[in-house]
Amino acid sequence: MGDLEIVTTADRHDLDEQARDAFRPGWPEFIFHDPISAEHVGRVEAYFPQYDVLLLDEGEVVAGGWGVPMRWDGTVSTLPDGYDGALISALTGHETSVPADTLCIMAAAVRADRLGSGWRGRPSPRSAREPPARGCRVSSHQSGQRSRAGIR
């Protein structure tokens, strides 16, 4: 393993095919046919490119993920209803100028041949160690569960 670097897909479209080849085999086929995602993904890409990131190891895509910023008061009862709810909440909030205070992680993946390769003990890239925006927290919707990792 070499030097790790975090880039956005908006800045590195040259990596689109490499990322697709690295991550598509790890997702079940139905994910790619979701009507809600299909309807809204273009707006997500246009509004939130800074939250679609790739982790590179010596220039090679090894992990990636994307999220959407949204407003959330921090209580479990007001969490959006799963993946679709978070996606729609983020888009609606953006389009109506509602200030976001939470980043909801929508998907994250590690290339199959890099799973279990011991990154946990390695120093993070500098950009991953920088503090999040003031007052922002990170939320992660996991299939069927409501969970969040708070960062304030």
C-alpha positions as CSV (number, residue, x, y, z in Angstrom):
1,M,0.0,0.0,0.0
2,G,1.3,3.4,-1.0
3,D,0.1,6.9,-0.3
4,L,-3.7,7.4,0.1
5,E,-5.5,10.3,-1.6
6,I,-9.1,11.4,-1.4
7,V,-10.6,13.0,-4.6
8,T,-14.1,13.9,-5.7
9,T,-15.5,12.2,-8.8
10,A,-16.4,15.7,-10.1
11,D,-12.7,16.5,-10.2
12,R,-11.6,13.1,-11.6
13,H,-14.0,11.9,-14.3
14,D,-11.1,10.0,-15.7
15,L,-11.6,7.5,-12.9
16,D,-15.3,6.9,-13.6
17,E,-14.8,3.6,-15.4
18,Q,-12.2,2.4,-12.9
19,A,-14.6,3.1,-10.0
20,R,-17.5,1.5,-11.8
21,D,-15.5,-1.7,-12.4
22,A,-14.2,-1.7,-8.8
23,F,-17.6,-1.3,-7.1
24,R,-20.4,-2.6,-9.3
25,P,-19.7,-6.3,-8.7
26,G,-20.2,-5.8,-4.9
27,W,-23.7,-4.5,-5.2
28,P,-26.8,-6.6,-5.8
29,E,-28.3,-5.9,-9.3
30,F,-31.6,-4.5,-8.0
31,I,-29.7,-1.5,-6.7
32,F,-29.1,-0.3,-10.2
33,H,-32.8,-0.4,-11.1
34,D,-34.3,1.6,-8.2
35,P,-36.9,4.0,-9.7
36,I,-36.4,6.7,-7.0
37,S,-32.7,6.8,-7.5
38,A,-33.0,6.8,-11.2
39,E,-35.4,9.7,-11.0
40,H,-33.2,11.8,-8.8
41,V,-29.6,10.8,-9.3
42,G,-28.9,13.5,-11.9
43,R,-29.9,16.2,-9.5
44,V,-27.7,14.6,-6.7
45,E,-24.7,14.7,-9.1
46,A,-25.4,18.3,-10.0
47,Y,-26.1,19.6,-6.5
48,F,-23.7,17.6,-4.4
49,P,-20.5,16.6,-6.3
50,Q,-18.3,17.4,-3.4
51,Y,-19.8,14.5,-1.4
52,D,-19.0,11.9,-4.0
53,V,-15.5,10.8,-3.1
54,L,-13.0,8.1,-4.1
55,L,-10.0,6.8,-2.1
56,L,-7.0,6.3,-4.2
57,D,-3.9,4.2,-3.4
58,E,-1.0,5.2,-5.6
59,G,-3.6,6.6,-8.1
60,E,-5.7,3.5,-8.2
61,V,-9.4,3.5,-6.9
62,V,-9.7,1.3,-3.8
63,A,-12.7,2.7,-2.0
64,G,-15.4,5.3,-2.5
65,G,-18.7,6.6,-1.2
66,W,-21.2,9.4,-1.6
67,G,-23.6,11.3,0.6
68,V,-26.2,14.0,0.6
69,P,-26.5,17.0,3.0
70,M,-29.8,17.5,4.7
71,R,-31.5,19.1,7.7
72,W,-32.1,16.9,10.7
73,D,-32.8,17.9,14.3
74,G,-30.9,14.9,15.7
75,T,-33.8,12.9,17.0
76,V,-34.5,9.4,15.9
77,S,-38.2,10.2,15.3
78,T,-37.4,12.7,12.6
79,L,-35.0,10.6,10.6
80,P,-36.0,10.3,7.0
81,D,-37.7,7.1,6.0
82,G,-34.7,5.1,4.8
83,Y,-32.6,5.7,1.7
84,D,-35.4,7.1,-0.5
85,G,-36.5,9.5,2.3
86,A,-33.0,10.8,2.9
87,L,-32.4,11.3,-0.9
88,I,-35.7,13.2,-1.3
89,S,-35.1,15.2,1.9
90,A,-31.7,16.4,0.7
91,L,-32.9,17.4,-2.8
92,T,-36.1,19.1,-1.5
93,G,-34.0,20.9,1.2
94,H,-31.5,22.1,-1.4
95,E,-34.2,23.3,-3.8
96,T,-36.0,25.2,-1.1
97,S,-32.8,26.7,0.4
98,V,-33.2,24.8,3.8
99,P,-29.7,24.9,5.4
100,A,-28.2,21.5,5.8
101,D,-26.6,20.4,9.1
102,T,-26.2,16.7,8.5
103,L,-24.3,14.6,5.9
104,C,-26.2,11.4,5.2
105,I,-23.9,8.7,3.9
106,M,-25.8,6.9,1.1
107,A,-23.3,4.4,0.0
108,A,-19.7,3.3,0.7
109,A,-17.7,0.5,-0.8
110,V,-14.2,-1.0,-0.7
111,R,-12.8,-2.8,-3.7
112,A,-13.2,-6.5,-3.1
113,D,-9.5,-7.3,-3.3
114,R,-8.8,-4.6,-0.7
115,L,-11.2,-5.8,2.0
116,G,-9.4,-6.8,5.2
117,S,-6.1,-5.2,4.0
118,G,-5.4,-3.4,7.3
119,W,-6.2,0.2,6.6
120,R,-7.5,0.7,10.0
121,G,-4.0,1.0,11.5
122,R,-2.7,3.4,8.7
123,P,-2.8,7.2,9.0
124,S,-5.7,8.8,7.2
125,P,-5.1,11.1,4.2
126,R,-4.8,14.7,5.3
127,S,-8.2,15.7,3.9
128,A,-9.9,13.0,5.9
129,R,-8.4,14.3,9.2
130,E,-9.6,17.9,8.6
131,P,-12.6,18.8,10.8
132,P,-16.1,18.7,9.2
133,A,-17.9,21.9,8.6
134,R,-18.9,23.6,11.9
135,G,-22.2,22.4,13.2
136,C,-22.4,19.5,10.8
137,R,-22.8,15.8,11.8
138,V,-22.6,12.7,9.7
139,S,-25.6,10.3,9.5
140,S,-25.6,6.8,8.0
141,H,-28.8,5.0,6.9
142,Q,-28.2,1.2,7.1
143,S,-30.6,-1.2,5.5
144,G,-33.6,-1.4,7.8
145,Q,-31.8,0.3,10.7
146,R,-31.6,3.9,11.8
147,S,-28.2,4.9,13.0
148,R,-25.9,7.9,13.0
149,A,-22.4,8.9,13.9
150,G,-22.5,12.3,15.4
151,I,-19.9,14.9,14.6
152,R,-20.6,18.4,16.0
